[in-house]
Every structure is written in structure tokens, then in C-alpha cells.
Amino acid sequence: MAHPTDVSTTALAGLRADLRAWLAVNRPADWRACATHAEFAASQRDWFRKLVEAGYAIPHWPAEWPGGGRSLAEQKVIYEELARADAPRLLLSFVSTYHAFATLHECGNAEQKARYLPGILRGETWCQGFSEPGAGSDLAAVRTRAERRGDVYAVNGQKVWSTMAQYADRCLLLARTASEGAKQAGLTYFLLDMTAPGVTVRPIHQIQGDEEFAEIFLDNVEIPVTERIGAEGDGWAVAQATLSSERGLTLMELGYRMRGALDRLAALIGETGRTGDAGVQRDFGALTGQVDAVCALADQFLDRRMTGQEQVGDASVVKNAYSRALRAYAALGVRLGGIAAQRREPITYGDLNSGNWMADFMNSYAWTIAGGSEEIQRNIIAERMLGMPREPKGWTAP
């Protein structure tokens, strides 16, 4: 990741002005008008290509990559300006540029990095194959099996909630290679070709009309040993590099997007004649502080991670703070929007703060589970950060 070097105030102002001028010309004006998922995917690829060419797509990558080597302060400017301009969120490529990059950069060998990282910038799309029907928040419960047969592994199992897997070229796959000992010790990490024989993908139609997620079925899929990341049994450790990238860089970007989206709530307050309502002012003010806190926590987490001071539980704090702020944002919009906000409007693909209040509201609850449920994150904070006693096995809520 980029090293947090000092950048002058003048240089940051120049970056902001340059990006703002570029966005004024290049930001897609009609990106919310996509009528189908295929149109959305095509618009995402085009937008990503433009950002790569301009040097704004991967500020968190090392300096040898175009637009990489940015300091944390520069990354914040880029995310702030993308949010301010209401530019499309890169849903289709975020696994590629965050998860796949972090995994390969921190754990991949030289040959794997040379083969796959350039492809990401050419538009190669990755998805993530972690969660399963019986292993969502409890990642160590993965049952998909990978059996070594000479120079390949034969993989059988099912993955679920894989973002945009129906458009993916490759997959970051976690599978079980051993059943003895601790559950975490039997996991191995692979790079899966989504066009390999035996791979079947089925999009999941969600309640708000989107198809952001998909199921992946693996039937005797052969993965070469050279496509393994790390040693056999190291999958749990490698997966932590993947997940840390989501809870840091991704949440910093999403936090700034929510801050920019507060303007939609402010406009709604004016449209409904509630500017003088003391209760609305109180709730909007509380939400603004909550969103600012998310941005500050994400900034702090990334600063600690980039300087080697990250502690277990730091990422969980950011994750829970963001998901709660997102729910509060959507709930206030639904409340202020009245009856009109209860209608199911056509979905805006890939946007969490769209002003399509009912879709935003339903989407906000998915984020209490995505990337690790709130309950799991609270356990990590309590047990591994605060040193509290572990939850007794077999305990259930009364």
C-alpha cells in the first residue's frame, strides 16, 4: 500500500483542483439510468477504464503502478471529490482493486503478482468465494473441499453472497484441505478461473430488485497447485489480508460517500418543509456527527495499518460504526420521505446512498451482515481487543 508520506497543503489543493476539473468533464451524468444489469456492468467497466487512464483508480497501490503511491492524505482527497461529484461507486471492480490486490500484494509470490495485477488494470474482474450456506460470519466453518491430485486440486462445494460473481473472470477462493485440528488450520487459499469446467454461477435476485450477489457451485473443478496462495493450510491467515482491505480502504471510501450523500437528506428536509422542525434538526445533526465519526475511525485505522500499528479489533470497530451509520441514514430518509418513500422505485445499481429511500433502507440491513456480522465483530472487539472472557460454547440468547 502507499506509504503515508507528508504532502504539502499546496500539493493537496492542486490534486483536488485537478480531479475536480477532470470530473466535471468525465463523470458519467446518467449512470443511475441503467435499465438492466448488463448495462450497469458495461458502464462500470467504462468508468473504471477512465479512472485508470487518469490515474485515480488505484491510489492505494504502490508507486510503480499508474496513479499509485498516494499518501493517505491524497487518498482522502480523491475519495472526497468522487463523493462530492456523485461519481459512480466502483462496485464491479472493488474486489479486484481492493481484495485481490491486497491478497496478491501481501501474500502472493512474484509470478502470481506479475500475472494478475496488470490484468486488473486492464479490466479483469475478480469476485470473492468465502461465504457458504453454513459458513457466513463463521468463516472457519467453510466446508468446500479441495483434494490434491498430483499437480491440481479437485474442488467441490458451494459459495454464496459473492458480489458480482456473474461478471467475474477470477475468484479468490477459500476451501478446506484438512479436517484435523482447529477449523482454521485446515483452510487453503486459491485463485480460481471462473471459466474452468465445473463452475456454475447463479445470480441472487434481492428484495429491492438488485442482483448484486451470486451463488457459485463447484463440481470437481480442477485448480493447479500454482494457483494456491501461500502454503496448504495457510488460508485463514491469507484471508485476513483480504478482509482487512475491505474494512479499511473500502470503508474509508464508503464513509466519504455517505458524507457527500448527506446533501440528499438536507434537500429532502427542505422539500418537505421541515427545516424549522427541532426534532428533524436534532436527528440530522446526530447523523452528521455519526458519519463524521465513521470517516475519522476509517482514517485512523488506515493510518495505523500503514504505519504498522494496527491492533486486532480496529477493523471491526470501523465496520460496525459504518453499518450503523448507514442504517441511520436510510431510516431518516424513509421517515422524512413519508408515504412516497415507501414505494418500491426502480433500483439504482451499486449505490448505497441513492436517495431511493426504500431501496437504501433495505440495502442498509445487508451491511450488518456483509463482511462479517455485527455480532461477530462485537465478539472480536470484546474478546480480542478488550480482553473480555470468551463467549461460552453452546450459549444461546434467552
C-alpha positions as CSV (number, residue, x, y, z in Angstrom):
1,M,0.0,0.0,0.0
2,A,1.0,3.6,-0.4
3,H,3.4,4.9,2.2
4,P,1.9,7.8,4.3
5,T,4.5,10.4,3.3
6,D,3.9,14.0,4.0
7,V,2.2,16.0,1.3
8,S,2.1,19.8,1.3
9,T,-1.1,21.7,1.6
10,T,-0.4,23.3,-1.8
11,A,0.1,19.9,-3.4
12,L,-3.2,18.6,-2.0
13,A,-5.0,21.7,-3.2
14,G,-3.6,21.1,-6.6
15,L,-4.7,17.5,-6.6
16,R,-8.2,18.5,-5.6
17,A,-8.5,21.1,-8.3
18,D,-7.2,18.8,-11.0
19,L,-9.5,16.0,-10.0
20,R,-12.5,18.4,-9.7
21,A,-11.8,19.7,-13.2
22,W,-11.4,16.2,-14.6
23,L,-14.7,15.0,-13.0
24,A,-16.6,18.0,-14.4
25,V,-15.7,16.6,-17.9
26,N,-15.6,12.9,-17.4
27,R,-18.1,12.0,-14.7
28,P,-21.0,9.9,-16.2
29,A,-24.1,12.1,-16.0
30,D,-26.6,9.3,-16.5
31,W,-25.1,6.4,-14.6
32,R,-28.2,5.9,-12.5
33,A,-30.3,5.4,-15.6
34,C,-29.1,1.9,-16.4
35,A,-32.1,-0.2,-17.1
36,T,-30.5,-3.7,-16.9
37,H,-27.7,-5.4,-15.0
38,A,-25.8,-5.8,-18.3
39,E,-25.9,-2.0,-18.9
40,F,-24.7,-1.4,-15.4
41,A,-21.8,-3.7,-15.8
42,A,-20.8,-2.1,-19.1
43,S,-21.0,1.4,-17.6
44,Q,-18.9,0.2,-14.6
45,R,-16.1,-1.1,-16.9
46,D,-16.1,2.1,-18.9
47,W,-15.9,4.3,-15.8
48,F,-13.1,2.1,-14.3
49,R,-11.1,2.4,-17.6
50,K,-11.4,6.2,-17.5
51,L,-10.2,6.3,-13.8
52,V,-7.2,4.1,-14.6
53,E,-6.2,6.2,-17.6
54,A,-6.4,9.4,-15.5
55,G,-4.5,7.9,-12.5
56,Y,-7.3,8.0,-10.0
57,A,-8.4,4.3,-9.8
58,I,-5.8,2.8,-7.5
59,P,-4.2,5.5,-5.2
60,H,-3.6,2.8,-2.6
61,W,-1.4,0.6,-4.8
62,P,2.4,1.1,-4.8
63,A,4.1,3.9,-6.7
64,E,5.2,1.6,-9.6
65,W,1.6,1.4,-10.7
66,P,-0.2,4.3,-12.6
67,G,-1.7,6.6,-10.1
68,G,-0.3,4.5,-7.1
69,G,1.9,5.5,-4.3
70,R,-0.5,8.1,-2.9
71,S,-0.3,9.2,0.7
72,L,-3.3,8.8,3.0
73,A,-4.0,12.5,2.7
74,E,-4.1,12.2,-1.1
75,Q,-6.4,9.2,-1.0
76,K,-8.8,11.1,1.2
77,V,-8.8,14.0,-1.3
78,I,-9.6,11.6,-4.1
79,Y,-12.5,9.9,-2.2
80,E,-13.9,13.2,-1.0
81,E,-14.0,14.6,-4.6
82,L,-15.5,11.4,-6.1
83,A,-18.2,11.6,-3.4
84,R,-18.8,15.3,-3.9
85,A,-19.2,14.8,-7.6
86,D,-21.6,11.9,-7.0
87,A,-19.5,9.7,-9.3
88,P,-20.4,6.0,-9.7
89,R,-19.1,3.7,-7.0
90,L,-16.9,1.0,-8.5
91,L,-18.9,-2.0,-7.4
92,L,-17.8,-4.2,-10.2
93,S,-14.1,-3.7,-9.7
94,F,-13.8,-3.2,-5.9
95,V,-13.0,-6.8,-5.2
96,S,-10.3,-6.6,-7.9
97,T,-8.6,-3.4,-6.8
98,Y,-9.0,-3.9,-3.0
99,H,-9.3,-7.6,-2.1
100,A,-7.4,-9.2,-5.0
101,F,-4.7,-6.6,-4.9
102,A,-4.2,-6.8,-1.1
103,T,-4.1,-10.6,-1.2
104,L,-1.6,-10.8,-4.0
105,H,0.5,-7.9,-2.8
106,E,0.8,-9.2,0.8
107,C,0.7,-13.0,0.2
108,G,1.2,-13.8,-3.5
109,N,4.5,-14.9,-5.0
110,A,6.3,-12.9,-7.7
111,E,4.9,-14.9,-10.5
112,Q,1.4,-14.5,-9.3
113,K,1.7,-10.8,-8.9
114,A,3.2,-10.4,-12.4
115,R,0.5,-12.5,-14.0
116,Y,-2.6,-11.0,-12.3
117,L,-2.0,-7.4,-11.1
118,P,-1.6,-5.9,-14.7
119,G,-4.8,-7.7,-15.7
120,I,-6.8,-5.9,-13.0
121,L,-5.9,-2.6,-14.6
122,R,-6.9,-3.9,-18.0
123,G,-10.4,-4.6,-16.5
124,E,-10.1,-8.2,-15.4
125,T,-12.8,-8.7,-12.8
126,W,-12.5,-10.7,-9.6
127,C,-15.1,-12.0,-7.1
128,Q,-14.7,-13.5,-3.6
129,G,-15.6,-17.1,-2.7
130,F,-15.6,-17.1,1.1
131,S,-19.2,-17.4,2.5
132,E,-21.2,-20.6,2.2
133,P,-24.8,-21.5,3.2
134,G,-23.5,-22.8,6.5
135,A,-20.4,-20.6,6.9
136,G,-21.2,-16.9,6.6
137,S,-20.0,-14.9,9.6
138,D,-18.2,-18.0,10.9
139,L,-15.6,-18.2,8.1
140,A,-13.7,-21.0,9.8
141,A,-16.7,-23.3,9.2
142,V,-16.1,-23.5,5.4
143,R,-16.9,-26.9,4.0
144,T,-16.0,-26.6,0.4
145,R,-13.4,-29.3,-0.1
146,A,-10.1,-29.2,-2.1
147,E,-8.4,-32.5,-2.6
148,R,-4.9,-32.6,-4.0
149,R,-4.5,-34.9,-7.0
150,G,-0.9,-34.5,-8.3
151,D,-0.4,-31.0,-9.8
152,V,-4.1,-30.0,-9.3
153,Y,-6.7,-29.7,-6.5
154,A,-10.2,-31.0,-7.2
155,V,-12.7,-28.7,-5.6
156,N,-16.3,-29.4,-4.7
157,G,-18.7,-27.2,-2.8
158,Q,-20.9,-24.1,-2.9
159,K,-20.3,-20.4,-2.2
160,V,-22.9,-17.7,-1.7
161,W,-23.2,-13.9,-1.4
162,S,-20.3,-13.5,-3.9
163,T,-20.5,-9.9,-5.1
164,M,-20.9,-9.6,-8.9
165,A,-19.7,-13.2,-9.5
166,Q,-21.8,-13.5,-12.6
167,Y,-19.4,-11.0,-14.3
168,A,-16.1,-12.2,-12.7
169,D,-13.2,-13.6,-14.6
170,R,-11.5,-15.0,-11.5
171,C,-12.3,-15.7,-7.8
172,L,-10.5,-15.5,-4.5
173,L,-11.5,-19.0,-3.1
174,L,-11.2,-20.4,0.4
175,A,-11.5,-24.1,0.7
176,R,-10.9,-26.9,3.2
177,T,-7.9,-29.2,2.6
178,A,-7.9,-30.8,6.0
179,S,-10.4,-31.7,8.8
180,E,-8.0,-32.4,11.7
181,G,-7.2,-29.9,14.4
182,A,-8.5,-26.4,14.7
183,K,-11.0,-25.4,12.0
184,Q,-8.8,-22.5,10.8
185,A,-5.8,-24.8,10.3
186,G,-7.4,-26.8,7.6
187,L,-8.2,-23.9,5.2
188,T,-6.2,-23.2,2.0
189,Y,-6.5,-20.2,-0.4
190,F,-6.8,-20.5,-4.1
191,L,-7.1,-18.3,-7.3
192,L,-10.0,-19.8,-9.3
193,D,-10.6,-19.4,-13.1
194,M,-14.3,-18.7,-13.3
195,T,-14.4,-20.2,-16.8
196,A,-13.0,-23.6,-15.6
197,P,-15.2,-26.7,-16.2
198,G,-17.5,-27.4,-13.3
199,V,-18.0,-23.8,-12.3
200,T,-21.7,-22.7,-12.3
201,V,-22.8,-19.2,-11.2
202,R,-26.4,-18.2,-10.4
203,P,-27.3,-14.6,-9.6
204,I,-29.4,-14.0,-6.4
205,H,-32.4,-11.7,-7.0
206,Q,-32.6,-9.5,-4.0
207,I,-35.7,-8.0,-2.3
208,Q,-35.0,-4.5,-3.6
209,G,-34.7,-5.7,-7.2
210,D,-30.9,-5.8,-7.5
211,E,-28.7,-8.8,-8.3
212,E,-25.5,-7.7,-6.6
213,F,-24.7,-11.2,-5.3
214,A,-24.5,-14.6,-6.7
215,E,-24.1,-18.3,-5.8
216,I,-21.1,-20.3,-7.1
217,F,-21.3,-24.1,-7.5
218,L,-18.1,-26.1,-7.8
219,D,-18.3,-29.6,-9.2
220,N,-14.9,-31.3,-9.4
221,V,-13.3,-28.1,-10.5
222,E,-9.5,-28.5,-11.1
223,I,-7.2,-25.7,-9.8
224,P,-3.5,-26.0,-10.5
225,V,-1.2,-26.1,-7.4
226,T,0.5,-23.0,-8.8
227,E,-2.8,-21.1,-8.2
228,R,-2.6,-21.6,-4.5
229,I,-1.7,-18.6,-2.3
230,G,0.7,-19.5,0.4
231,A,1.2,-23.0,1.8
232,E,-1.5,-25.6,2.2
233,G,-3.3,-24.8,5.5
234,D,-2.4,-21.1,5.4
235,G,-5.8,-20.0,4.1
236,W,-7.0,-18.4,7.3
237,A,-4.0,-16.1,7.6
238,V,-4.2,-15.1,3.9
239,A,-8.0,-14.4,4.2
240,Q,-7.2,-11.9,7.0
241,A,-5.2,-9.8,4.5
242,T,-8.2,-9.9,2.1
243,L,-10.7,-8.9,4.8
244,S,-8.6,-6.1,6.3
245,S,-8.5,-4.4,2.9
246,E,-12.3,-4.3,2.8
247,R,-12.7,-2.9,6.3
248,G,-10.1,-0.2,5.8
249,L,-9.8,1.3,2.3
250,T,-13.3,0.3,1.2
251,L,-15.0,1.7,4.3
252,M,-13.0,4.9,4.1
253,E,-14.4,5.4,0.6
254,L,-17.9,4.5,1.6
255,G,-17.7,6.8,4.6
256,Y,-16.9,9.8,2.4
257,R,-19.6,8.8,0.0
258,M,-22.1,8.8,2.8
259,R,-20.9,12.2,4.0
260,G,-21.5,13.6,0.5
261,A,-24.9,11.9,0.4
262,L,-26.0,14.0,3.5
263,D,-26.8,16.7,0.9
264,R,-29.7,14.4,-0.3
265,L,-31.1,14.3,3.2
266,A,-30.7,18.1,3.6
267,A,-32.6,18.6,0.3
268,L,-35.4,16.3,1.4
269,I,-35.7,18.3,4.6
270,G,-36.2,21.4,2.6
271,E,-38.6,19.8,0.1
272,T,-40.8,18.5,2.9
273,G,-40.9,21.9,4.7
274,R,-39.1,20.5,7.8
275,T,-36.2,23.0,8.1
276,G,-37.7,24.5,11.2
277,D,-38.5,21.2,12.9
278,A,-36.4,20.9,16.0
279,G,-36.7,17.1,16.1
280,V,-35.5,16.8,12.5
281,Q,-32.6,19.2,13.1
282,R,-31.6,17.1,16.1
283,D,-31.7,13.9,14.2
284,F,-29.9,15.3,11.2
285,G,-27.2,16.8,13.4
286,A,-26.7,13.5,15.2
287,L,-26.4,11.6,11.9
288,T,-23.9,14.2,10.6
289,G,-21.8,13.6,13.7
290,Q,-22.1,9.8,13.3
291,V,-21.0,9.9,9.7
292,D,-18.0,12.2,10.6
293,A,-17.1,9.7,13.3
294,V,-17.1,6.8,10.7
295,C,-14.7,8.8,8.5
296,A,-12.4,9.6,11.4
297,L,-12.3,6.0,12.5
298,A,-11.6,4.8,9.0
299,D,-8.8,7.4,8.6
300,Q,-7.3,6.3,12.0
301,F,-7.5,2.6,11.1
302,L,-5.7,3.1,7.8
303,D,-3.0,5.3,9.4
304,R,-2.4,2.6,12.0
305,R,-2.3,-0.1,9.3
306,M,0.1,1.8,7.0
307,T,2.5,2.5,9.9
308,G,2.4,-1.0,11.4
309,Q,0.4,-0.1,14.5
310,E,-2.9,-1.9,13.7
311,Q,-4.4,-3.8,16.5
312,V,-6.8,-6.8,16.4
313,G,-10.3,-5.4,16.5
314,D,-9.5,-2.0,14.9
315,A,-11.2,-3.1,11.6
316,S,-14.2,-4.4,13.5
317,V,-14.8,-1.0,15.1
318,V,-14.8,0.7,11.7
319,K,-17.1,-2.0,10.2
320,N,-19.8,-1.7,12.9
321,A,-19.6,2.1,13.0
322,Y,-20.2,2.3,9.2
323,S,-23.1,-0.2,9.1
324,R,-24.9,1.6,12.0
325,A,-24.5,5.0,10.3
326,L,-25.8,3.6,7.0
327,R,-28.9,2.3,8.7
328,A,-29.4,5.6,10.5
329,Y,-29.0,7.5,7.2
330,A,-31.6,5.3,5.3
331,A,-34.0,5.2,8.2
332,L,-34.1,9.0,8.5
333,G,-34.7,9.3,4.7
334,V,-37.6,6.9,4.9
335,R,-39.1,8.7,7.8
336,L,-38.8,12.2,6.2
337,G,-40.0,10.9,2.8
338,G,-43.3,9.8,4.2
339,I,-45.6,7.8,2.0
340,A,-43.6,8.5,-1.2
341,A,-40.6,6.9,0.4
342,Q,-42.5,3.6,1.0
343,R,-42.8,2.9,-2.7
344,R,-40.5,0.5,-4.4
345,E,-38.8,2.6,-7.1
346,P,-36.6,1.2,-9.9
347,I,-33.3,0.1,-8.3
348,T,-30.1,2.2,-8.7
349,Y,-27.4,-0.4,-9.1
350,G,-24.3,-0.3,-7.0
351,D,-25.4,2.7,-4.8
352,L,-25.9,2.6,-1.1
353,N,-26.9,6.3,-0.6
354,S,-29.0,6.9,-3.7
355,G,-32.0,8.8,-2.3
356,N,-34.1,5.9,-3.4
357,W,-35.1,5.6,0.2
358,M,-36.8,2.2,0.4
359,A,-34.0,0.6,-1.6
360,D,-31.4,2.3,0.6
361,F,-33.2,1.2,3.7
362,M,-33.3,-2.5,2.7
363,N,-29.7,-2.4,1.5
364,S,-28.6,-0.9,4.8
365,Y,-29.5,-4.0,6.7
366,A,-27.4,-6.2,4.3
367,W,-24.4,-4.3,5.6
368,T,-25.0,-5.5,9.2
369,I,-24.0,-9.0,7.8
370,A,-21.7,-8.3,4.8
371,G,-18.0,-8.6,5.6
372,G,-18.8,-10.2,9.0
373,S,-22.0,-9.7,11.0
374,E,-22.2,-7.1,13.8
375,E,-22.4,-9.9,16.4
376,I,-19.2,-11.4,15.2
377,Q,-17.5,-8.0,15.1
378,R,-18.6,-7.3,18.7
379,N,-17.2,-10.6,19.8
380,I,-13.9,-9.8,18.2
381,I,-13.8,-6.3,19.9
382,A,-14.8,-7.7,23.3
383,E,-12.6,-10.8,23.4
384,R,-9.5,-9.9,21.3
385,M,-9.3,-6.1,21.7
386,L,-10.7,-5.6,25.3
387,G,-9.6,-9.0,26.7
388,M,-13.1,-9.9,28.0
389,P,-13.9,-13.6,28.7
390,R,-14.8,-15.6,25.6
391,E,-18.5,-16.4,25.0
392,P,-19.3,-19.9,26.4
393,K,-19.6,-22.6,23.7
394,G,-23.2,-23.6,23.1
395,W,-24.6,-20.4,24.7
396,T,-27.8,-19.1,23.2
397,A,-29.7,-16.0,23.9
398,P,-32.6,-16.5,26.4
